[in-house]
Amino acid sequence: MSESVNLPALGESVTEGTVTRWLKNVGDRVEVDEPLLEVSTDKVDTEIPSPVAGVIEEILVAEDETVEVGTALVRIGDGSASEAPADEPEAAAEPEQAPAEAEEPEVASSAAPAPGEDSAASAPEPAPAVDPAPAAQQDAASQQPAAAQPEATQPSSEQPAPSAPTPSPATGSSETSAPATPAPSSGAPVGYVTPLVRKLANEKGVDISTLTGSGVGGRIRKEDVLAAAEAAASSTTSEPASAGPAPIEVSPLRGTTVPMSRLRKVVAERAVQSMQAMAQLTSVVEVDVTKVAAFRDANKGAFLEKTGNKLSFLPFFTLAAAEALKAHPKLNATVDGDSIVYPDHEHVAMAVDTERGLLTPVIKNASDLDLAGIAGQIADLAQRTRDNKLKPDELAGGTFTVTNTGSRGALFDTPVVFLPQVAILGTGIVVKRPVVIKADGSESIAIRSMVYLALSYDHRIVDGADAARFLVAVKERLEGGDFTSKLGI
């Protein structure tokens, strides 16, 4: 008795998905809600859990294959399909008593030598099994209880059975190789590790084989590497800094060719489409955020204690932009044919850099939130985006986007506007430098915290003057530095 697992609906407008990776193989046992495979859509990448417990009997969709919602992906049974053929050789053994009797001395003699000699003793058995079906039957028979077979035949065939529920997704082992999969004595097997996580481990000097992944299915995540690096640093004595620069870690991608992921394809297609459909240009202003920095330093301790979130500059930038959108709705509008639609809300999308690519979860009604609310939304959405736990609807509905390129050290950039939005604000890194200021009617040079804000916009409906007015409104709000009523704690 088997049951098919179909591709579920992964969002209101999602009609198809691409199987990016199978986490289980045929013959593996799965439990309810245990991840079966990874699926990529134009909205989000996600794992499909098993709705039932059982044994995987057949995988119906190959990796990198795109199918529609409702398509059967895999068949899961109770294992009876593999048990029935396993009984046939016992029944067939009766009329062939001579060969069976000949095999028994070989099996009995193999109990005396070391376990490693079992493969030599059993080698004649699979020789005629050219068809994979008898091999599957033989493997199924080896997984039956010890009472069903002589005890002398169990040591090598029983070992794979306990390890079957938790195989490493990246091993790709088949059924015929299952009896010979003892863990290497040098360490635990390493599961699927992305190139970025592997690179980070190399940079931090962390041995991946010693880590236990905290991700789904034991996957090793960036946080696991950082935690191991921090633990190693705290347990070792400080050493003098090396005289020369740190050696460059060569990326494992160097010299390779890899196919684009579905997410990368979607981003590429939409970027080109947006650039071709819009007349895009960028305006930049320089903002003195010294007062914001002082306000942040004075409140970040209490803010962290009461909200559990760090108070960075990004919530200030997001709040100032959301408030300015109320007074400058052209930057929050969309184009519908020959009409301009002005929404009655400000849904601000946040660009999040993940190992899979760029995603933009949405902060709904951002203009109605305070700093605590925005900081909480940013922390929650960013973490769940990186953990691949977002719902598809949380990536839809944005009317304006903020991208914090300063988090990676950039002064500013010229971000691309993605349809159907007409504007995106890029925030650069906040740096201290000497600036000419006016104080008591005279000019002087002072050390100030400065940042560049870059606004890219669709010139079809937004003029340069509109963009400048919006940027000046954001600039004045930030330079005023009065956020006491908006702190939210």
C-alpha positions in Angstrom: 0.0 0.0 0.0 1.7 3.2 -1.1 0.7 6.9 -1.2 1.8 9.6 -3.6 3.2 12.9 -2.3 2.2 15.8 -4.6 3.7 19.3 -5.1 1.7 21.5 -2.8 0.5 25.0 -3.5 3.4 27.2 -2.3 1.7 30.6 -2.6 -1.3 32.3 -4.1 0.3 33.0 -7.5 2.7 30.0 -7.6 1.8 27.5 -10.3 4.9 25.4 -10.6 8.2 24.6 -8.9 11.6 23.1 -9.7 13.0 20.2 -7.7 16.5 21.4 -6.7 17.6 18.5 -4.5 16.3 15.2 -3.1 17.1 14.8 0.6 16.1 11.1 0.6 16.8 8.1 -1.7 14.7 5.1 -2.7 14.6 2.7 0.2 15.0 5.3 2.8 12.6 5.4 5.7 11.0 8.8 6.5 8.9 10.0 9.3 5.9 12.5 9.3 7.1 16.1 8.6 10.6 14.9 7.8 12.0 16.9 4.8 11.9 14.9 1.5 13.2 17.4 -1.1 13.9 21.0 -1.8 11.8 22.9 -4.3 12.5 26.3 -5.8 9.7 28.6 -7.1 9.8 32.2 -8.4 8.8 33.3 -4.9 10.8 31.2 -2.4 12.9 28.1 -2.0 11.5 25.6 0.5 11.6 22.0 1.7 8.7 19.7 1.2 8.0 17.6 4.3 6.5 14.1 4.2 2.8 13.9 5.1 3.1 10.3 6.0 5.7 7.9 7.6 7.0 5.0 5.5 9.6 3.8 3.0 10.3 5.7 -0.2 9.4 3.3 -3.0 9.8 5.5 -6.1 11.0 9.0 -6.9 8.9 10.3 -9.8 10.5 13.7 -10.5 14.2 14.2 -11.1 16.3 17.0 -9.9 16.2 20.2 -11.9 12.9 19.2 -13.4 10.0 21.7 -13.3 6.5 20.5 -12.6 3.1 22.0 -11.9 1.4 22.2 -8.5 -0.4 18.9 -7.8 2.1 16.8 -9.7 3.1 13.5 -7.9 6.7 13.8 -6.7 7.3 10.5 -4.8 5.6 7.3 -3.7 5.8 6.3 -0.1 4.7 2.9 1.2 4.8 0.8 4.3 7.6 -1.4 3.1 5.3 -4.3 2.2 6.2 -4.0 -1.5 9.8 -4.8 -0.8 9.0 -7.5 1.8 6.9 -9.7 -0.5 9.6 -10.3 -3.1 12.0 -11.1 -0.2 9.9 -14.2 0.7 10.1 -15.6 -2.8 13.7 -16.8 -2.7 12.9 -18.8 0.5 10.0 -20.6 -1.3 12.2 -21.1 -4.4 15.0 -22.6 -2.3 13.1 -25.8 -1.6 13.2 -27.4 -5.1 16.8 -26.2 -5.4 18.1 -28.0 -2.3 21.5 -28.8 -3.8 22.6 -25.1 -4.4 21.1 -24.1 -1.0 23.0 -26.8 0.8 26.2 -25.7 -1.0 25.7 -22.2 0.2 25.3 -23.0 3.8 28.8 -24.3 4.4 30.1 -21.0 2.8 28.0 -18.9 5.1 28.9 -20.9 8.2 32.6 -20.7 7.3 32.4 -16.9 6.9 31.4 -16.6 10.6 34.8 -17.6 11.7 37.1 -15.1 9.8 37.1 -11.4 10.3 34.0 -9.4 9.2 35.8 -7.9 6.3 36.0 -11.4 4.7 32.1 -11.6 4.4 32.2 -9.8 1.1 34.4 -12.4 -0.4 32.2 -15.2 0.8 29.1 -13.6 -0.5 30.6 -12.5 -3.8 29.2 -15.5 -5.8 25.6 -14.7 -4.8 25.1 -11.4 -6.5 27.0 -12.4 -9.6 24.0 -13.6 -11.7 21.9 -10.6 -10.5 22.3 -8.4 -13.5 18.8 -7.1 -13.3 18.5 -4.4 -10.5 15.2 -6.0 -9.3 16.9 -9.1 -7.7 19.4 -6.7 -6.1 16.6 -4.7 -4.5 15.0 -8.0 -3.3 18.3 -9.1 -1.8 18.7 -5.8 0.0 15.1 -5.9 1.3 15.7 -9.4 2.6 18.9 -8.2 4.4 16.8 -5.6 6.3 14.4 -8.2 7.8 14.7 -9.1 11.5 17.5 -11.3 12.7 15.1 -14.1 13.5 14.2 -14.5 9.8 17.8 -15.4 8.8 20.6 -17.4 10.4 22.6 -15.3 12.8 25.8 -15.9 11.0 24.6 -13.9 8.0 23.6 -10.8 10.0 26.7 -8.9 11.0 27.3 -7.2 7.6 23.7 -6.9 6.5 22.3 -5.5 9.7 24.6 -2.5 10.0 23.0 -0.4 7.2 19.5 -0.8 8.7 19.9 1.5 11.7 21.6 4.2 9.6 18.9 4.2 6.9 16.6 6.9 8.5 19.4 9.5 8.6 21.5 9.4 5.4 23.5 12.4 4.4 21.7 14.1 1.5 24.9 14.7 -0.4 26.1 11.1 -0.4 23.8 10.0 -3.2 24.3 6.3 -2.1 22.2 3.7 -3.9 20.5 0.6 -2.5 23.2 -1.8 -3.8 25.9 0.1 -1.9 24.0 0.3 1.4 25.7 -2.8 3.0 29.1 -1.2 2.7 28.6 2.2 4.3 30.3 2.2 7.7 31.3 5.6 8.9 34.9 6.4 8.3 37.0 6.2 11.4 38.6 9.6 10.8 35.4 11.5 11.7 31.7 11.9 11.2 30.4 12.3 7.6 29.8 15.8 6.5 26.3 16.7 5.1 25.5 19.1 2.4 27.5 22.3 2.8 27.0 25.3 0.5 30.1 27.0 -1.1 29.6 30.1 1.0 29.5 28.1 4.3 32.5 26.1 3.2 34.4 29.3 2.3 33.5 30.8 5.7 34.7 27.7 7.5 38.0 28.0 5.6 38.3 31.6 6.6 37.6 30.9 10.2 39.8 27.8 10.3 36.9 25.6 11.3 36.9 21.8 10.5 33.5 21.2 9.0 33.7 17.5 9.8 33.7 18.2 13.5 30.5 20.3 13.4 26.9 19.1 14.1 24.5 21.0 11.9 21.6 22.9 13.4 19.7 23.2 10.1 16.9 21.0 8.9 18.2 17.4 8.4 21.4 18.2 10.2 22.5 20.8 7.6 25.5 22.8 8.6 24.6 26.5 8.5 26.7 29.7 8.7 25.7 30.2 12.3 27.2 26.8 13.2 30.5 27.8 11.7 30.5 31.2 13.5 29.7 29.6 16.8 32.5 27.1 16.4 34.9 29.8 15.5 33.9 31.9 18.5 34.2 28.9 20.8 37.7 28.1 19.5 38.8 31.8 19.9 37.6 31.9 23.5 39.3 28.7 24.5 42.7 29.6 23.1 45.2 32.1 24.4 45.7 35.3 22.4 48.7 35.2 20.1 50.5 38.2 18.6 49.3 39.3 15.2 51.1 37.9 12.2 53.5 40.2 10.4 52.1 39.7 7.0 48.6 39.9 5.5 46.2 36.9 5.9 46.5 34.4 3.0 43.7 34.6 0.4 41.3 31.7 0.6 40.7 30.4 -2.9 37.0 29.9 -3.6 35.8 26.4 -4.4 33.9 27.9 -7.3 37.1 28.9 -9.1 37.5 27.1 -12.4 34.1 25.4 -12.2 30.9 25.7 -14.2 27.6 25.4 -12.3 24.0 25.8 -13.6 22.0 28.8 -12.4 19.5 28.1 -9.6 15.9 28.8 -10.3 16.0 31.8 -8.0 19.0 33.2 -9.8 17.2 32.8 -13.2 14.1 34.6 -11.9 16.2 37.5 -10.5 18.1 37.7 -13.7 15.0 37.7 -15.9 13.2 40.3 -13.7 16.2 42.6 -13.6 16.6 42.6 -17.4 12.8 43.0 -17.8 12.8 45.9 -15.3 15.7 47.7 -16.9 14.1 47.4 -20.4 10.7 48.5 -19.3 11.8 51.5 -17.2 13.8 54.7 -17.6 15.9 54.2 -14.5 18.3 56.7 -13.0 19.7 57.4 -9.5 20.0 60.5 -7.3 22.3 60.6 -4.2 22.4 62.8 -1.1 24.9 62.9 1.8 23.3 62.9 5.2 24.8 63.8 8.6 23.6 61.2 11.0 25.6 62.3 14.0 22.5 63.0 16.1 21.0 59.6 15.1 24.3 58.0 16.2 24.2 59.7 19.5 20.5 58.8 20.1 21.3 55.2 19.1 24.3 55.0 21.5 22.2 56.4 24.4 19.4 53.9 23.9 20.9 50.7 22.4 21.4 49.0 25.7 17.9 49.5 27.0 16.6 48.7 23.5 18.3 45.4 23.4 17.2 44.5 26.9 13.5 45.2 26.2 13.2 44.0 22.6 15.9 41.4 22.2 17.0 43.2 19.0 20.0 45.4 18.3 19.3 49.0 17.4 21.2 49.5 14.1 21.0 52.4 11.7 18.7 50.5 9.3 15.5 51.0 11.3 16.1 54.8 11.3 16.6 54.8 7.5 13.5 52.7 7.0 11.3 54.7 9.3 12.4 58.0 7.7 11.7 56.7 4.2 8.3 55.2 5.1 7.2 58.5 6.6 8.5 60.5 3.6 6.5 58.2 1.3 3.3 59.5 2.8 4.1 63.0 1.6 5.7 61.9 -1.7 3.4 59.1 -3.0 4.9 59.1 -6.5 7.8 57.1 -5.1 5.3 54.6 -3.7 3.2 54.2 -6.8 2.9 51.7 -9.6 2.2 51.9 -13.3 -0.9 50.2 -14.6 -1.0 50.8 -18.4 -1.7 54.5 -18.9 -2.7 54.9 -15.2 -0.7 55.6 -12.0 -1.9 53.7 -8.9 -1.2 55.3 -5.5 -1.6 52.8 -2.7 -3.0 53.9 0.7 -0.2 52.0 2.5 3.6 51.8 2.6 4.7 48.2 2.4 8.5 48.4 2.5 10.5 45.5 1.0 13.9 44.7 2.6 16.7 43.3 0.4 18.2 40.3 2.2 21.4 38.6 1.0 21.2 34.8 1.4 23.3 31.9 0.3 20.6 31.2 -2.4 20.5 34.8 -3.8 18.7 38.0 -3.2 15.2 38.0 -1.6 13.0 40.9 -0.6 10.6 40.1 2.3 8.1 42.8 3.0 7.4 44.9 6.1 3.7 45.6 5.9 2.4 49.1 6.9 5.9 50.3 7.8 4.9 53.9 8.1 2.6 52.9 11.0 5.4 51.2 13.0 8.0 52.7 15.5 11.7 51.8 15.7 11.1 48.8 17.9 8.4 47.5 15.5 10.6 48.0 12.4 13.7 46.5 14.0 11.7 43.5 15.1 10.4 43.0 11.6 13.8 43.4 10.1 15.4 40.8 12.4 12.6 38.3 12.1 12.2 38.5 8.3 16.0 38.5 7.7 16.5 35.4 9.9 13.6 33.5 8.4 14.7 34.4 4.9 18.1 33.0 5.5 16.7 29.9 7.2 14.3 29.4 4.2 11.3 29.6 6.4 9.4 32.5 4.8 5.9 32.1 3.5 5.5 33.0 -0.2 3.0 35.8 0.7 5.7 37.5 2.8 7.7 38.2 -0.3 4.8 39.8 -2.2 3.0 43.2 -2.0 6.0 45.5 -1.6 5.4 49.1 -2.8 9.0 50.4 -2.1 12.3 48.8 -1.3 15.2 49.6 1.0 18.6 47.9 0.4 21.4 48.2 2.9 24.5 47.9 0.8 26.4 49.6 3.5 26.3 46.4 5.6 29.0 45.1 3.3 31.1 48.3 3.4 29.9 50.1 0.2 29.7 53.9 0.3 26.7 53.8 -2.1 25.6 52.1 -5.2 22.9 52.6 -7.9 20.3 49.9 -7.1 18.0 48.5 -9.7 14.2 49.1 -9.4 12.2 45.9 -9.9 8.7 46.0 -11.4 6.0 46.8 -10.4 7.7 49.2 -8.0 9.1 52.6 -9.2 11.7 53.3 -6.6 14.4 51.8 -4.3 16.6 53.4 -1.6 20.1 52.3 -1.1 21.8 53.1 2.2 25.6 53.2 2.4 28.0 52.6 5.2 28.0 55.1 8.1 31.6 56.5 8.4 33.1 59.2 10.6 35.1 61.9 8.8 35.9 65.6 9.0 33.1 67.8 7.7 32.7 71.6 7.5 29.8 72.6 9.8 28.2 75.9 11.0 28.2 76.6 14.7 27.3 79.9 16.3 27.3 81.6 12.9 30.8 80.5 12.1 32.2 77.6 10.1 34.4 74.9 11.6 35.6 71.4 10.9 34.3 68.6 13.0 34.2 64.8 13.1 30.7 63.7 12.0 29.0 60.5 11.2 28.1 60.6 7.5 26.2 58.4 5.1 25.2 58.4 1.4 21.6 57.6 0.4 21.0 56.7 -3.2 17.5 56.6 -4.7 16.9 54.8 -8.0 13.6 55.6 -9.6 11.4 55.1 -12.7 11.7 58.3 -14.8 8.4 57.5 -16.6 6.4 58.8 -13.6 9.0 60.2 -11.2 10.9 63.4 -12.2 14.3 64.4 -10.8 12.7 67.1 -8.7 10.3 64.5 -7.2 13.2 62.3 -6.3 15.2 65.2 -4.8 12.2 66.3 -2.7 11.8 62.8 -1.3 15.5 62.5 -0.5 15.6 65.9 1.2 12.7 64.9 3.3 14.5 61.8 4.4 17.7 63.8 5.0 16.0 66.4 7.2 14.2 63.7 9.2 17.5 61.9 9.9 19.6 65.0 10.6 16.9 66.3 13.0 17.6 63.2 15.1 14.4 63.4 17.2 13.2 59.9 17.4 12.3 59.8 21.1 8.6 59.4 20.4 9.3 56.7 17.9 11.6 54.5 20.0 8.8 52.2 21.0 10.2 50.8 24.3 
